[in-house]
Amino acid sequence: MEQRYYQKEIETMPYAQMKKLQSERLVRQVRHVWDNVPYYRSLMEKKGVTPDDIHGVEDLHLLPFISKADLRDQYPYGLLATDLKNCVRIQSTSGTTGRRVVAFYTLKDVDLWEECCARAIVAAGGSREDVVQIGYGYGLFTGGAGLHGGSHKVGCLTLPMSSGNTERQIQFMMDLRATILCCTPSYAAYIGEALKDHGYKPSDNHLKAGIFGAEPWTEEMRHDIEAKLGIKAYDIYGLTETSGPGVAFECEEQNGMHVCEDNFIPEIIDPDTGEVLPEGEKGELVFTSITKEAFPLLRYRTRDICVLHRGKCSCGRTLIKMAKPMGRTDDMLIIRGVNVFPSQIETVLLKEGHTPNYQIIVDRVNNTDTLDINVEMTPEAFSDTVKALSAAEQKLAAAIRLMLGITPKVHLVAPKTITRSEGKAVRVIDRRKLHD
Amino acid sequence: MMAVEQISVFVQNEKGALSHVLDALGAANIEIRALSIADTSDFGILRMITDNNKKAQETLKKENYICTLTDVVAAAVDDRPGGLANHVNLLAAAGIDVEYLYAFVTRSDNEACVVFRVNDTENAQKLLEKAGIRLVSQKDIENF
């Protein structure tokens, strides 16, 4: 019989019961942090809060926030809440936006994290019958380790491919009949193109589902990947600071991700005032990890802009859903005073029939911001006349201008020339920072 | 019928980009009979007629190049003043648009060849032939 849930009792728990569980765990966690992390204690004292003030989730808003800057300042041991000898693992962020963040895990932390990933795999239709190809990077990056552990827990045959070496990915995918692919969405699209280049049709592979995350992607990109690979593409959310992938995952509705709120309490706040916003309103996503032992974060500001929604889901899960993040407060570019999210540009490209392989280059020339967008050429868009190609560039520029209100310069570039690091596409190059 | 196939390749404006294409074709033992390059500030389109377009296309695809095959008209032009004007006038009078053209030489002493990319290949061929102009076929080019 098809397995629908990995942990039915938790995934379908009535909210009243969940709230009780969260409250117990939160009270315990606040005490744990207060007792073991001097930095947290000083943050709480500054806000005039003690563990005695926290009786349940309704008191969550009393606690201070913690931000990425705090994590960097406290690198490496400042936020460690247990003796180092209790820790069995570290994972680390890519450090692309500054100093790396190192997160510590006890054996129990790893176990709970892998359970979350197992829930995601089962929600995407996975069972012990499945062959799971892990195309996320292994190593410090949480993507590979998390899904790998989750796949083991479900009992799937796990192909620990890591990212890159696309030829080998394709060979193993076809020869070992992988049924579920886990990687970044940009790498999934890339594998899809490579399969086509090898002369495979979407129906030639055995894949039925993909679990894609670790970078922002749009609905249009989902459709593109689903068509290219002949699968259902599921979103997964997570961050190294809280654990890794599996903080939230999509079910068959493919309409928002269920948050593993038995481990992570989500909140949406106004990024400017820090005020908690009511359910359904858009704001910055904040997480409190209530089960982590080694590296527990209270009210961590993710900088992801998002909406939460608690409602009945046809999959039977009662876990609150978060929408696909609409961007990050720190992903947002301000170009000539206009707020620009890379996802907006991606939406236009896909609507205009181009690939989601693009790079945004922002610069400042004579005190004016410039926006250049490189888009990879496709065989379908190619023509032997300059007129047709220039017209394609201009059409794209016009569509982007309509979306953003600023005129970009669009450049068609050769296929597979846009930089990809660890399978994550480098979407934005902001050269203005160099002049500061 | 008499249309000639041209292979066009997308080449990014980058140091060494052109030599990479030509090296790949050379290594595959492909002879280029005619070529021209159209360039913009971002990219170039390299258009060629080779002795084996199929093989050229396969070779370039393997190297991740994007290329496409297009039918063009190749016609002999007398080696005298006004030789090319005659052809272009005929096409213009018949309302056929020329997107681009380029010339190449053959081993014949008193003839040049011109490749026309037009918006109506079939009618352009008929028109030129009717005017007594010799069209060059794919076979002619392959067997130069």
Interface residues (C-beta under 8 A of the other chain):
Chain A: D197 M377 T378 P379 F382 S383 D384 T385 V386 K387 L389 S390 E393 H411 L412 V413 A414 P415 K416 T417
Chain B: Q6 S8 F10 V11 Q12 A17 A38 T40 D42 F43 I45 R47 K61 N64 Y65 I66 C67 T68 T70 E99 Y100 R117
